Amino acid sequence: MSIVLAIFTVAGVIDNIATVNRLKKEAEQAYKNGDYATAVAHYRTLVDSLNVEDDNVRLNLAHSLIQAGDTISAQRNYSSLVRSDDDQLKSVAYQQMGIIASDKKQYEESLATFKEALKADPANEEARYNYELVKELLKKQQEQQEQNQDQQQDQDQQQNEDQQEQQDQQQQNQQDQEQEQQGEQGEQTEDNEQGQEQEREQQGESEQSPQDAEEQNAQQGEQQQEGEKNDEEQSASPLSERLKEMNISEEKARMILEAMRNNEMQYIQQNRRRSEKPRDRTKPDW
C-alpha cells in the first residue's frame, strides 16, 4: 500500500514539474510575441497558484507587468528581488526601479537606485549608462529650478517695485490735488477779502456823515463864489459904469451883493437839511 502511494506522489511531482515548465515556455513565448497580458497570467499562476519560488520567474513577471502598463505591481515585484542572493539579478531589479523613477522625473531617487545596481554588479554597463544619463538630467533639472527661482524672484521684485511706484504716484497725485485745493481756497479767500474791502469802501462812501456832506457843500459854495468873483472882476468895468448911472457907489453895491450871496447860501443849506430828513409818506409830496 505504501508503495502505491509513493508511486502516486512521484507521479504528482512529475506532473507539477511538467506544468511549471509548460507555463514558463508559454509565458516566455507570449512575452516575445508582445502578448504581455497572457505572459502576466502565466507568471502569476506560477507564483501565486503553483508557489514557484524562482527569482527569475518573479523578475519575468515584473517585466511583463511593466510592459502591460501596471507599473505599481511591477515596482513591487522588483523591490522584492533586491534581497536576492543572485547579484546580477539584484542589479537588474535595481536598474529597473531606477528606470521607473527616471520616467517620473524623480532623478535623485533614480540616481541612487542606479548606484545600488552598480554596487551589486559593477559589470552592468546598462545601469552605468543610465546612471550617467540621469546624472545629466538631474543637473539640468537643478539648473532649471534655480533659473525658475531667479525668474520668480525677479518677477516678485518687479511686482514689488511696480506696486511701490504705483503707491508713490498715488501719493504724489494726492499731494498735488491737496496743493491745488489749497491754492483755490487761497484765491477764493483773497477774492472774498477784496470783495469785503470793496463793500467796506462802498459802505464808507454811502455812510458819509451829514457834517462831511455840509463841508463838501461848503467847499462847492466857496468854489462857486470864487467863480462868481472872477466873473465880477472880469465884468467890473461895465458894472462900474452902470452903477454910476444908477447913482450907487461900488462899495454899496458890493454890500448888497454880499447880502444876497449870504441869503442864497442859507437857502441852499436849509433845503439840503430838509432833503436829509426822511419824507413822511402820510403827507403829500407838496
Number of C-alpha atoms within 10 A of each C-alpha: 5 7 8 8 10 11 10 12 12 11 12 12 11 12 12 13 13 12 14 19 13 13 18 19 14 16 27 22 15 18 20 11 10 14 16 23 17 18 28 24 15 21 28 18 16 23 17 10 9 14 10 15 11 10 19 12 18 21 21 21 27 27 23 27 23 19 17 17 12 13 17 13 14 24 22 12 21 26 16 14 22 19 12 13 10 14 16 17 21 25 27 23 27 28 27 24 23 29 21 19 18 21 10 10 15 15 23 16 16 26 25 15 24 29 21 19 30 21 15 19 18 15 13 17 11 13 26 17 12 19 24 13 14 24 17 13 17 19 13 12 14 12 12 12 12 12 12 12 12 12 12 12 12 12 12 12 12 12 12 12 12 12 12 12 12 12 12 12 12 12 12 12 12 12 12 12 12 12 12 12 12 12 12 12 12 12 12 12 12 12 12 12 12 12 12 12 12 12 12 13 12 11 11 11 10 9 10 10 10 12 9 10 12 14 11 12 16 14 12 12 15 12 12 12 13 12 12 12 13 12 11 13 11 11 11 13 10 10 15 15 12 11 14 11 9 9 9 12 11 15 9 11 14 11 11 11 12 12 12 12 14 11 11 12 15 12 11 13 14 11 11 15 11 10 10 9 8 7 11 8 7 6 7 7 7 3
